[in-house]
Amino acid sequence: MIEIKPAQHIDAIITVPGSKSITQRALIAAALADGNSTLLTPLASEDTAYTSAALKAMGIAITPADDQWTVNGTGGRINTPDQEIFLGNNGTATRFLTSVAALGHGIFTIAGEKRMEERPIAPLMQALSGWGVDIVSIKGTGCPPLRIAADGIQGGKTTLPAGKSSQYLSSLLLVAPYARNKAILTVEGDVPSKPYVTMTMAVMRSFGIHVTASDSLNHFEISQGSYQPQTYQVEGDASSASYFFAAAAITGGTVTVTNVPEVSLQGDTALVNMLEKMGCTVIYGNGITVTGPKKLRGIEVDMGDCPDVAPTLAVVASRARGRTVIKNIAHLRIKECDRINAMATELSKLGARVVEEEDALIIEGLDPDVPMQGAEIETYNDHRIAMCFGVAGLVVPGIRITNEKCVAKSFPDYWDRFALLY
């Protein structure tokens, strides 16, 4: 357990680790490329370690050295591992590597922690079946563990049913160039978290594969091809940066994050625009600088495209005048924990006024002059819950965070960098 000390004045310059989302996409593209790629400033964390270990079990050599990794791509040739592929609670890797395994020949088992066995993957299974993949949910739940009798991907036409995660779509896109026939993919319903899909296509493009996509991102055509080896720079993680931007907002201080660009592949940079609407000052140049106002104001915002930073905004909203409505976030219920319920429960412990809806959080902010009470915060083994309540502790004395080491999933040295705020 860690107790957070309130901060009197914040004026900090921070560098965050490489983007988890980009690192995992670049790892897949580099692994499937024909030759050696170098990833610069990738994220070394619990999640990316699971991804790397699984790829190594499939025959891809990955050599880390300082702030870069060398990936010896095998041109889409996937070995059959001797044992199950265990991915912890890494939802991204579970979805991506399910499709990568389908490129192989033999029996693959994809497994994870108990929470991962509650996270749905049936839409991806159905779409892969349409491409001729023999895949089943071992427990019949539409969730992992999965058994894949792999014999490559046929390609042709398939449909991805409506689902709560864009990762199903990204997973299919990443392997589509290696199908035996041109891949044509139709997506039913609204596509959640669209910036993550455009991120996937951008990474694919950097490795030499072009995807033809409709403006709505409901129809895709991918010709046969092979990723080309690259030296690829991973930008700083915007989700990780969000906690430092929020720290500036909630304290009235100033924080610069040096390695998240203004023009980013990551949709989570949208949080900066939201903080600006709440009264913060934002300056671009040498990274992104956020300065908090004397008093924040509530806003209504759709966070369907950037759900990972919704918990961060919820903490800021608890100290903003007026009502904040964070909507279109139903997919937060199938993350590492049910983040909508977790945020409502834990913010309420501090005295915040929070209403939990199926796909939204409504927060009646307290004036900064109204004190909130410290409490022991349950993290639900969710890195984002731990990190955002660290921010709350900057203005609320007595916040104690349990299982604070769960941040290793995406930001292993978070608490060390957090200490730079003091």
KEKE-215258 format. One record per residue (C-alpha): x, y, z; residue number from 0; chain; residue in one letter. Coordinates in steps of 0.25 Angstrom, whole numbers, plus 2048, in hexadecimal, padded with zeros to 3 digits. Last residue first. Example, Ala and Ser with C-alpha at 12.3 -4.5 7.8 and 13.67 -1.06 7.14 Angstrom:
BEGIN
@px 837, py 7FC, pz 81D, k 1, c A, r S
@px 831, py 7EE, pz 81F, k 0, c A, r A
//
This chain:
BEGIN
@px 81B, py 845, pz 7E9, k 421, c A, r Y
@px 817, py 841, pz 7DB, k 420, c A, r L
@px 824, py 838, pz 7D9, k 419, c A, r L
@px 81E, py 82E, pz 7E3, k 418, c A, r A
@px 814, py 82A, pz 7D8, k 417, c A, r F
@px 820, py 826, pz 7D0, k 416, c A, r R
@px 824, py 81C, pz 7DB, k 415, c A, r D
@px 816, py 818, pz 7DD, k 414, c A, r W
@px 814, py 815, pz 7CE, k 413, c A, r Y
@px 821, py 80C, pz 7CD, k 412, c A, r D
@px 81A, py 800, pz 7C7, k 411, c A, r P
@px 810, py 807, pz 7BE, k 410, c A, r F
@px 807, py 7FE, pz 7B6, k 409, c A, r S
@px 804, py 7F1, pz 7BE, k 408, c A, r K
@px 80E, py 7F5, pz 7C9, k 407, c A, r A
@px 804, py 7FF, pz 7CE, k 406, c A, r V
@px 7FF, py 7F3, pz 7D6, k 405, c A, r C
@px 80A, py 7F6, pz 7E0, k 404, c A, r K
@px 800, py 800, pz 7E8, k 403, c A, r E
@px 7F9, py 7F3, pz 7ED, k 402, c A, r N
@px 7F1, py 7FD, pz 7F7, k 401, c A, r T
@px 7F1, py 80C, pz 7F5, k 400, c A, r I
@px 7F0, py 815, pz 802, k 399, c A, r R
@px 7EA, py 822, pz 800, k 398, c A, r I
@px 7EC, py 82A, pz 80D, k 397, c A, r G
@px 7EC, py 839, pz 808, k 396, c A, r P
@px 7E4, py 83C, pz 7FC, k 395, c A, r V
@px 7EB, py 845, pz 7F2, k 394, c A, r V
@px 7F7, py 83D, pz 7ED, k 393, c A, r L
@px 7F0, py 831, pz 7F1, k 392, c A, r G
@px 7E6, py 832, pz 7E6, k 391, c A, r A
@px 7F2, py 830, pz 7DC, k 390, c A, r V
@px 7F6, py 823, pz 7E3, k 389, c A, r G
@px 7E7, py 820, pz 7E1, k 388, c A, r F
@px 7EA, py 820, pz 7D2, k 387, c A, r C
@px 7F6, py 817, pz 7D2, k 386, c A, r M
@px 7EF, py 80C, pz 7DB, k 385, c A, r A
@px 7E2, py 80B, pz 7D3, k 384, c A, r I
@px 7EA, py 80B, pz 7C6, k 383, c A, r R
@px 7F3, py 7FF, pz 7CA, k 382, c A, r H
@px 7E7, py 7F6, pz 7CE, k 381, c A, r D
@px 7E9, py 7EC, pz 7D8, k 380, c A, r N
@px 7DB, py 7F0, pz 7DE, k 379, c A, r Y
@px 7E2, py 7FC, pz 7E2, k 378, c A, r T
@px 7DB, py 7FE, pz 7F0, k 377, c A, r E
@px 7DE, py 80C, pz 7F6, k 376, c A, r I
@px 7DF, py 80D, pz 805, k 375, c A, r E
@px 7D9, py 81B, pz 808, k 374, c A, r A
@px 7DC, py 82A, pz 80A, k 373, c A, r G
@px 7D0, py 833, pz 80B, k 372, c A, r Q
@px 7CD, py 83F, pz 801, k 371, c A, r M
@px 7CE, py 84D, pz 806, k 370, c A, r P
@px 7C5, py 858, pz 7FF, k 369, c A, r V
@px 7CE, py 864, pz 7FA, k 368, c A, r D
@px 7D0, py 85D, pz 7ED, k 367, c A, r P
@px 7C1, py 85D, pz 7EB, k 366, c A, r D
@px 7BB, py 84F, pz 7EA, k 365, c A, r L
@px 7B8, py 849, pz 7DC, k 364, c A, r G
@px 7AB, py 842, pz 7DA, k 363, c A, r E
@px 7B0, py 836, pz 7D2, k 362, c A, r I
@px 7A7, py 82F, pz 7C8, k 361, c A, r I
@px 7AE, py 822, pz 7C3, k 360, c A, r L
@px 7A9, py 81B, pz 7B6, k 359, c A, r A
@px 7A6, py 80E, pz 7AF, k 358, c A, r D
@px 79D, py 807, pz 7B8, k 357, c A, r E
@px 79C, py 812, pz 7C2, k 356, c A, r E
@px 7A3, py 815, pz 7CE, k 355, c A, r E
@px 7A0, py 822, pz 7D6, k 354, c A, r V
@px 7AB, py 829, pz 7DD, k 353, c A, r V
@px 7AC, py 833, pz 7E8, k 352, c A, r R
@px 7BA, py 833, pz 7EE, k 351, c A, r A
@px 7BC, py 831, pz 7FD, k 350, c A, r G
@px 7C9, py 829, pz 7FC, k 349, c A, r L
@px 7C3, py 81C, pz 7FD, k 348, c A, r K
@px 7B9, py 820, pz 7F1, k 347, c A, r S
@px 7C5, py 821, pz 7E8, k 346, c A, r L
@px 7C9, py 813, pz 7EB, k 345, c A, r E
@px 7BB, py 80D, pz 7E8, k 344, c A, r T
@px 7B8, py 815, pz 7DC, k 343, c A, r A
@px 7C6, py 813, pz 7D6, k 342, c A, r M
@px 7C5, py 804, pz 7D8, k 341, c A, r A
@px 7B7, py 803, pz 7D3, k 340, c A, r N
@px 7BB, py 80A, pz 7C6, k 339, c A, r I
@px 7C8, py 802, pz 7C5, k 338, c A, r R
@px 7C2, py 7F4, pz 7C6, k 337, c A, r D
@px 7D0, py 7EE, pz 7C7, k 336, c A, r C
@px 7DC, py 7EC, pz 7BE, k 335, c A, r E
@px 7D2, py 7F1, pz 7B3, k 334, c A, r K
@px 7C4, py 7EB, pz 7B0, k 333, c A, r I
@px 7BC, py 7F6, pz 7B7, k 332, c A, r R
@px 7C4, py 801, pz 7B0, k 331, c A, r L
@px 7BD, py 7FD, pz 7A3, k 330, c A, r H
@px 7B1, py 804, pz 7A8, k 329, c A, r A
@px 7B8, py 812, pz 7A7, k 328, c A, r I
@px 7AE, py 81A, pz 79E, k 327, c A, r N
@px 7AD, py 825, pz 7A9, k 326, c A, r K
@px 7B5, py 82D, pz 7B3, k 325, c A, r I
@px 7AC, py 837, pz 7B8, k 324, c A, r V
@px 7B2, py 842, pz 7C1, k 323, c A, r T
@px 7A9, py 84B, pz 7CA, k 322, c A, r R
@px 7AD, py 858, pz 7D0, k 321, c A, r G
@px 7BA, py 85D, pz 7D6, k 320, c A, r R
@px 7C6, py 853, pz 7D4, k 319, c A, r A
@px 7CD, py 84B, pz 7DF, k 318, c A, r R
@px 7C6, py 83E, pz 7DC, k 317, c A, r S
@px 7C7, py 841, pz 7CD, k 316, c A, r A
@px 7D6, py 83F, pz 7CE, k 315, c A, r V
@px 7D5, py 831, pz 7D4, k 314, c A, r V
@px 7CA, py 82E, pz 7C9, k 313, c A, r A
@px 7D4, py 833, pz 7BE, k 312, c A, r L
@px 7DE, py 829, pz 7C2, k 311, c A, r T
@px 7D4, py 81E, pz 7C3, k 310, c A, r P
@px 7D0, py 821, pz 7B4, k 309, c A, r A
@px 7DE, py 821, pz 7B0, k 308, c A, r V
@px 7DD, py 812, pz 7AB, k 307, c A, r D
@px 7D0, py 815, pz 7A4, k 306, c A, r P
@px 7D6, py 81E, pz 799, k 305, c A, r C
@px 7CD, py 81C, pz 78D, k 304, c A, r D
@px 7C0, py 81A, pz 795, k 303, c A, r G
@px 7C3, py 826, pz 79E, k 302, c A, r M
@px 7B7, py 82E, pz 79A, k 301, c A, r D
@px 7B8, py 83B, pz 7A3, k 300, c A, r V
@px 7AF, py 844, pz 7AC, k 299, c A, r E
@px 7B8, py 84E, pz 7B3, k 298, c A, r I
@px 7BA, py 853, pz 7C2, k 297, c A, r G
@px 7C2, py 85F, pz 7C5, k 296, c A, r R
@px 7D0, py 860, pz 7CB, k 295, c A, r L
@px 7D4, py 86B, pz 7D5, k 294, c A, r K
@px 7E1, py 871, pz 7D7, k 293, c A, r K
@px 7E5, py 86C, pz 7C9, k 292, c A, r P
@px 7EF, py 861, pz 7C6, k 291, c A, r G
@px 7FB, py 862, pz 7BD, k 290, c A, r T
@px 7FD, py 857, pz 7B2, k 289, c A, r V
@px 80A, py 856, pz 7AA, k 288, c A, r T
@px 80B, py 84D, pz 79E, k 287, c A, r I
@px 818, py 849, pz 798, k 286, c A, r G
@px 823, py 852, pz 794, k 285, c A, r N
@px 818, py 85B, pz 78E, k 284, c A, r G
@px 809, py 85B, pz 791, k 283, c A, r Y
@px 803, py 864, pz 79C, k 282, c A, r I
@px 7F7, py 860, pz 7A3, k 281, c A, r V
@px 7F0, py 869, pz 7AD, k 280, c A, r T
@px 7E5, py 862, pz 7B6, k 279, c A, r C
@px 7D7, py 867, pz 7B8, k 278, c A, r G
@px 7CE, py 85B, pz 7B7, k 277, c A, r M
@px 7CE, py 85C, pz 7A8, k 276, c A, r K
@px 7DD, py 85C, pz 7A8, k 275, c A, r E
@px 7DD, py 84F, pz 7B0, k 274, c A, r L
@px 7D4, py 849, pz 7A5, k 273, c A, r M
@px 7DE, py 84D, pz 79A, k 272, c A, r N
@px 7E9, py 846, pz 7A2, k 271, c A, r V
@px 7E1, py 83A, pz 7A4, k 270, c A, r L
@px 7E0, py 838, pz 795, k 269, c A, r A
@px 7EF, py 833, pz 796, k 268, c A, r T
@px 7E8, py 826, pz 798, k 267, c A, r D
@px 7E6, py 824, pz 78A, k 266, c A, r G
@px 7F4, py 820, pz 787, k 265, c A, r Q
@px 7FB, py 821, pz 77A, k 264, c A, r L
@px 800, py 82F, pz 77E, k 263, c A, r S
@px 801, py 83D, pz 778, k 262, c A, r V
@px 804, py 845, pz 785, k 261, c A, r E
@px 80F, py 83B, pz 788, k 260, c A, r P
@px 810, py 833, pz 795, k 259, c A, r V
@px 81F, py 833, pz 799, k 258, c A, r N
@px 821, py 840, pz 7A2, k 257, c A, r T
@px 815, py 83F, pz 7AC, k 256, c A, r V
@px 815, py 84D, pz 7B2, k 255, c A, r T
@px 80E, py 850, pz 7BF, k 254, c A, r V
@px 809, py 85C, pz 7C5, k 253, c A, r T
@px 801, py 85F, pz 7D2, k 252, c A, r G
@px 7F2, py 862, pz 7D5, k 251, c A, r G
@px 7F2, py 855, pz 7DE, k 250, c A, r T
@px 7E7, py 84E, pz 7D6, k 249, c A, r I
@px 7EB, py 852, pz 7C8, k 248, c A, r A
@px 7FA, py 850, pz 7CA, k 247, c A, r A
@px 7F8, py 842, pz 7D0, k 246, c A, r A
@px 7EE, py 83F, pz 7C5, k 245, c A, r A
@px 7F9, py 842, pz 7BB, k 244, c A, r F
@px 802, py 838, pz 7C3, k 243, c A, r F
@px 7F8, py 82D, pz 7C3, k 242, c A, r Y
@px 7F5, py 82F, pz 7B4, k 241, c A, r S
@px 803, py 82C, pz 7B0, k 240, c A, r A
@px 802, py 81D, pz 7B3, k 239, c A, r S
@px 7F6, py 81D, pz 7A9, k 238, c A, r S
@px 7FE, py 825, pz 79F, k 237, c A, r A
@px 809, py 81B, pz 79F, k 236, c A, r D
@px 816, py 821, pz 799, k 235, c A, r G
@px 818, py 81F, pz 78A, k 234, c A, r E
@px 81E, py 812, pz 785, k 233, c A, r V
@px 828, py 814, pz 77A, k 232, c A, r Q
@px 829, py 809, pz 770, k 231, c A, r Y
@px 836, py 804, pz 769, k 230, c A, r T
@px 82F, py 7FB, pz 75E, k 229, c A, r Q
@px 82E, py 7ED, pz 759, k 228, c A, r P
@px 823, py 7EC, pz 74D, k 227, c A, r Q
@px 816, py 7E6, pz 751, k 226, c A, r Y
@px 811, py 7DC, pz 746, k 225, c A, r S
@px 806, py 7DC, pz 73C, k 224, c A, r G
@px 7F9, py 7D7, pz 738, k 223, c A, r Q
@px 7EE, py 7E2, pz 736, k 222, c A, r S
@px 7E6, py 7E8, pz 741, k 221, c A, r I
@px 7D8, py 7ED, pz 73F, k 220, c A, r E
@px 7D1, py 7F4, pz 74A, k 219, c A, r F
@px 7C2, py 7F8, pz 74D, k 218, c A, r H
@px 7BC, py 7FE, pz 75A, k 217, c A, r N
@px 7C7, py 808, pz 75C, k 216, c A, r L
@px 7BC, py 813, pz 75A, k 215, c A, r S
@px 7C5, py 81A, pz 74F, k 214, c A, r D
@px 7C7, py 80C, pz 748, k 213, c A, r S
@px 7D4, py 806, pz 749, k 212, c A, r A
@px 7DF, py 801, pz 73F, k 211, c A, r T
@px 7EB, py 7FC, pz 748, k 210, c A, r V
@px 7F9, py 7FF, pz 743, k 209, c A, r H
@px 805, py 7F6, pz 748, k 208, c A, r I
@px 813, py 7FB, pz 748, k 207, c A, r G
@px 817, py 7FA, pz 757, k 206, c A, r F
@px 813, py 809, pz 759, k 205, c A, r S
@px 806, py 806, pz 752, k 204, c A, r R
@px 803, py 7FB, pz 75C, k 203, c A, r M
@px 806, py 804, pz 768, k 202, c A, r V
@px 7FD, py 80F, pz 762, k 201, c A, r A
@px 7F2, py 804, pz 760, k 200, c A, r M
@px 7F3, py 800, pz 76E, k 199, c A, r T
@px 7F2, py 80F, pz 773, k 198, c A, r M
@px 7E6, py 811, pz 76A, k 197, c A, r T
@px 7E0, py 805, pz 771, k 196, c A, r V
@px 7E4, py 80B, pz 77F, k 195, c A, r Y
@px 7DE, py 818, pz 77B, k 194, c A, r P
@px 7D0, py 811, pz 778, k 193, c A, r K
@px 7CE, py 80E, pz 787, k 192, c A, r S
@px 7C1, py 807, pz 784, k 191, c A, r P
@px 7BC, py 803, pz 776, k 190, c A, r V
@px 7AD, py 805, pz 775, k 189, c A, r D
@px 7A6, py 7F9, pz 770, k 188, c A, r G
@px 7AA, py 7EE, pz 767, k 187, c A, r E
@px 7B9, py 7ED, pz 761, k 186, c A, r V
@px 7BB, py 7E8, pz 753, k 185, c A, r T
@px 7C9, py 7E2, pz 750, k 184, c A, r L
@px 7CE, py 7DE, pz 742, k 183, c A, r I
@px 7DC, py 7D7, pz 742, k 182, c A, r A
@px 7E2, py 7D4, pz 735, k 181, c A, r K
@px 7E5, py 7C5, pz 735, k 180, c A, r N
@px 7EF, py 7BC, pz 73C, k 179, c A, r R
@px 7EF, py 7C5, pz 748, k 178, c A, r A
@px 7FC, py 7CB, pz 74C, k 177, c A, r Y
@px 7F8, py 7DA, pz 74A, k 176, c A, r P
@px 7EC, py 7D8, pz 753, k 175, c A, r A
@px 7F5, py 7D6, pz 760, k 174, c A, r V
@px 7F5, py 7E4, pz 765, k 173, c A, r L
@px 7E7, py 7E7, pz 760, k 172, c A, r L
@px 7E0, py 7DC, pz 768, k 171, c A, r L
@px 7E7, py 7E0, pz 775, k 170, c A, r S
@px 7E3, py 7EE, pz 773, k 169, c A, r S
@px 7D5, py 7EB, pz 771, k 168, c A, r L
@px 7D4, py 7E2, pz 77D, k 167, c A, r Y
@px 7DB, py 7ED, pz 785, k 166, c A, r Q
@px 7D0, py 7F7, pz 782, k 165, c A, r S
@px 7C9, py 7F2, pz 78E, k 164, c A, r S
@px 7BA, py 7F2, pz 792, k 163, c A, r K
@px 7B5, py 7E9, pz 786, k 162, c A, r G
@px 7AD, py 7EA, pz 77A, k 161, c A, r A
@px 7AF, py 7DD, pz 772, k 160, c A, r P
@px 7BC, py 7DC, pz 769, k 159, c A, r L
@px 7B8, py 7D7, pz 75B, k 158, c A, r T
@px 7C1, py 7CF, pz 752, k 157, c A, r T
@px 7C4, py 7CF, pz 743, k 156, c A, r K
@px 7D0, py 7C9, pz 73D, k 155, c A, r G
@px 7DC, py 7C4, pz 746, k 154, c A, r G
@px 7E0, py 7B6, pz 748, k 153, c A, r Q
@px 7E8, py 7B8, pz 754, k 152, c A, r I
@px 7F2, py 7AD, pz 758, k 151, c A, r G
@px 7F0, py 79F, pz 75D, k 150, c A, r D
@px 7EE, py 7A1, pz 76C, k 149, c A, r A
@px 7E6, py 799, pz 775, k 148, c A, r A
@px 7E3, py 7A4, pz 77E, k 147, c A, r I
@px 7DF, py 7A1, pz 78D, k 146, c A, r R
@px 7DB, py 7AD, pz 795, k 145, c A, r L
@px 7DB, py 7B0, pz 7A4, k 144, c A, r P
@px 7D5, py 7BA, pz 7A3, k 143, c A, r P
@px 7C7, py 7C0, pz 7A1, k 142, c A, r C
@px 7BB, py 7BC, pz 799, k 141, c A, r G
@px 7B7, py 7B4, pz 7A5, k 140, c A, r T
@px 7B8, py 7A6, pz 79F, k 139, c A, r G
@px 7C3, py 7A2, pz 7A9, k 138, c A, r K
@px 7CD, py 79F, pz 79E, k 137, c A, r I
@px 7C9, py 7AB, pz 795, k 136, c A, r S
@px 7CA, py 7A6, pz 787, k 135, c A, r V
@px 7D3, py 7A9, pz 77B, k 134, c A, r I
@px 7D4, py 7A2, pz 76D, k 133, c A, r D
@px 7D8, py 7AD, pz 764, k 132, c A, r V
@px 7D1, py 7AD, pz 756, k 131, c A, r G
@px 7D1, py 7BD, pz 754, k 130, c A, r W
@px 7C2, py 7BD, pz 759, k 129, c A, r G
@px 7C7, py 7B5, pz 765, k 128, c A, r S
@px 7D1, py 7C1, pz 768, k 127, c A, r L
@px 7C5, py 7CB, pz 768, k 126, c A, r A
@px 7BD, py 7C2, pz 772, k 125, c A, r Q
@px 7C9, py 7C0, pz 77B, k 124, c A, r M
@px 7CB, py 7D0, pz 77B, k 123, c A, r L
@px 7BC, py 7D2, pz 77F, k 122, c A, r P
@px 7BD, py 7C7, pz 78A, k 121, c A, r A
@px 7C9, py 7CE, pz 791, k 120, c A, r I
@px 7C2, py 7D2, pz 79E, k 119, c A, r P
@px 7CA, py 7D5, pz 7AB, k 118, c A, r R
@px 7C6, py 7CC, pz 7B6, k 117, c A, r E
@px 7D1, py 7C2, pz 7B4, k 116, c A, r E
@px 7DB, py 7CE, pz 7B4, k 115, c A, r M
@px 7D6, py 7D0, pz 7C3, k 114, c A, r R
@px 7DB, py 7C2, pz 7C7, k 113, c A, r K
@px 7E9, py 7C4, pz 7C1, k 112, c A, r E
@px 7EC, py 7C0, pz 7B3, k 111, c A, r G
@px 7EC, py 7B5, pz 7A8, k 110, c A, r A
@px 7EE, py 7B4, pz 799, k 109, c A, r I
@px 7F0, py 7A5, pz 795, k 108, c A, r T
@px 7F6, py 7A2, pz 787, k 107, c A, r F
@px 7F5, py 795, pz 77F, k 106, c A, r I
@px 7FC, py 794, pz 772, k 105, c A, r G
@px 7FF, py 79C, pz 766, k 104, c A, r H
@px 801, py 7AB, pz 768, k 103, c A, r G
@px 7FA, py 7B7, pz 763, k 102, c A, r L
@px 7EF, py 7B5, pz 76D, k 101, c A, r A
@px 7F9, py 7B7, pz 778, k 100, c A, r A
@px 7FA, py 7C6, pz 773, k 99, c A, r V
@px 7EB, py 7C8, pz 774, k 98, c A, r S
@px 7EB, py 7C3, pz 782, k 97, c A, r T
@px 7F7, py 7CB, pz 784, k 96, c A, r L
@px 7F0, py 7D8, pz 782, k 95, c A, r F
@px 7E4, py 7D5, pz 78B, k 94, c A, r R
@px 7EC, py 7D0, pz 797, k 93, c A, r T
@px 7F7, py 7DA, pz 795, k 92, c A, r A
@px 7ED, py 7E6, pz 796, k 91, c A, r T
@px 7E6, py 7E0, pz 7A2, k 90, c A, r G
@px 7F2, py 7DE, pz 7AA, k 89, c A, r N
@px 7ED, py 7D7, pz 7B7, k 88, c A, r N
@px 7F7, py 7CD, pz 7B8, k 87, c A, r G
@px 7FB, py 7C9, pz 7AA, k 86, c A, r L
@px 7FE, py 7BA, pz 7AB, k 85, c A, r F
@px 801, py 7B3, pz 79D, k 84, c A, r I
@px 7FF, py 7A4, pz 7A0, k 83, c A, r E
@px 80B, py 79A, pz 79F, k 82, c A, r Q
@px 815, py 795, pz 794, k 81, c A, r D
@px 812, py 7A1, pz 78B, k 80, c A, r P
@px 80E, py 79F, pz 77C, k 79, c A, r T
@px 817, py 7A7, pz 774, k 78, c A, r N
@px 812, py 7B3, pz 76B, k 77, c A, r I
@px 817, py 7B7, pz 75E, k 76, c A, r R
@px 812, py 7C5, pz 75A, k 75, c A, r G
@px 81F, py 7CA, pz 754, k 74, c A, r G
@px 828, py 7C5, pz 760, k 73, c A, r T
@px 82B, py 7D2, pz 767, k 72, c A, r G
@px 837, py 7D4, pz 76F, k 71, c A, r N
@px 833, py 7DF, pz 779, k 70, c A, r V
@px 83E, py 7E8, pz 77E, k 69, c A, r T
@px 83A, py 7F0, pz 78A, k 68, c A, r W
@px 83E, py 7FE, pz 78E, k 67, c A, r Q
@px 840, py 806, pz 79B, k 66, c A, r D
@px 84B, py 7FF, pz 7A1, k 65, c A, r D
@px 84C, py 7F1, pz 799, k 64, c A, r A
@px 841, py 7E8, pz 798, k 63, c A, r P
@px 842, py 7DC, pz 78E, k 62, c A, r T
@px 835, py 7D6, pz 788, k 61, c A, r I
@px 836, py 7C9, pz 781, k 60, c A, r A
@px 829, py 7C4, pz 77A, k 59, c A, r I
@px 826, py 7B5, pz 77B, k 58, c A, r G
@px 818, py 7B4, pz 780, k 57, c A, r M
@px 81D, py 7B3, pz 78F, k 56, c A, r A
@px 825, py 7C0, pz 78C, k 55, c A, r K
@px 818, py 7C7, pz 788, k 54, c A, r L
@px 811, py 7C2, pz 795, k 53, c A, r A
@px 81D, py 7C7, pz 79D, k 52, c A, r A
@px 81C, py 7D5, pz 796, k 51, c A, r S
@px 80E, py 7D7, pz 798, k 50, c A, r T
@px 80E, py 7D3, pz 7A7, k 49, c A, r Y
@px 81A, py 7DC, pz 7A9, k 48, c A, r A
@px 812, py 7E7, pz 7A2, k 47, c A, r T
@px 807, py 7E6, pz 7AD, k 46, c A, r D
@px 811, py 7E6, pz 7B8, k 45, c A, r E
@px 819, py 7F2, pz 7B3, k 44, c A, r S
@px 824, py 7F6, pz 7AA, k 43, c A, r A
@px 81E, py 800, pz 7A1, k 42, c A, r L
@px 825, py 802, pz 794, k 41, c A, r P
@px 82F, py 80E, pz 793, k 40, c A, r T
@px 834, py 80A, pz 785, k 39, c A, r L
@px 82F, py 7FD, pz 77F, k 38, c A, r L
@px 839, py 7F7, pz 775, k 37, c A, r T
@px 835, py 7ED, pz 76A, k 36, c A, r S
@px 83C, py 7E1, pz 765, k 35, c A, r N
@px 837, py 7D9, pz 759, k 34, c A, r G
@px 82A, py 7D5, pz 752, k 33, c A, r D
@px 820, py 7DC, pz 75A, k 32, c A, r A
@px 816, py 7D4, pz 763, k 31, c A, r L
@px 81D, py 7D7, pz 770, k 30, c A, r A
@px 81F, py 7E5, pz 76C, k 29, c A, r A
@px 811, py 7E7, pz 769, k 28, c A, r A
@px 80D, py 7E0, pz 777, k 27, c A, r I
@px 817, py 7E8, pz 77F, k 26, c A, r L
@px 813, py 7F5, pz 778, k 25, c A, r A
@px 804, py 7F3, pz 77D, k 24, c A, r R
@px 809, py 7F0, pz 78B, k 23, c A, r Q
@px 812, py 7FC, pz 78C, k 22, c A, r T
@px 807, py 805, pz 786, k 21, c A, r I
@px 7FD, py 801, pz 791, k 20, c A, r S
@px 807, py 802, pz 79C, k 19, c A, r K
@px 80C, py 80F, pz 798, k 18, c A, r S
@px 81B, py 811, pz 79C, k 17, c A, r G
@px 81E, py 815, pz 7AA, k 16, c A, r P
@px 81B, py 824, pz 7AF, k 15, c A, r V
@px 824, py 82F, pz 7B0, k 14, c A, r T
@px 821, py 83A, pz 7BA, k 13, c A, r I
@px 824, py 849, pz 7BD, k 12, c A, r I
@px 81E, py 84E, pz 7CA, k 11, c A, r A
@px 818, py 85A, pz 7D0, k 10, c A, r D
@px 80F, py 856, pz 7DB, k 9, c A, r I
@px 80C, py 85E, pz 7E8, k 8, c A, r H
@px 807, py 859, pz 7F5, k 7, c A, r Q
@px 805, py 84B, pz 7F2, k 6, c A, r A
@px 7FD, py 841, pz 7FB, k 5, c A, r P
@px 804, py 834, pz 7FF, k 4, c A, r K
@px 800, py 827, pz 7FA, k 3, c A, r I
@px 800, py 81B, pz 803, k 2, c A, r E
@px 805, py 80E, pz 7FD, k 1, c A, r I
@px 800, py 800, pz 800, k 0, c A, r M
//
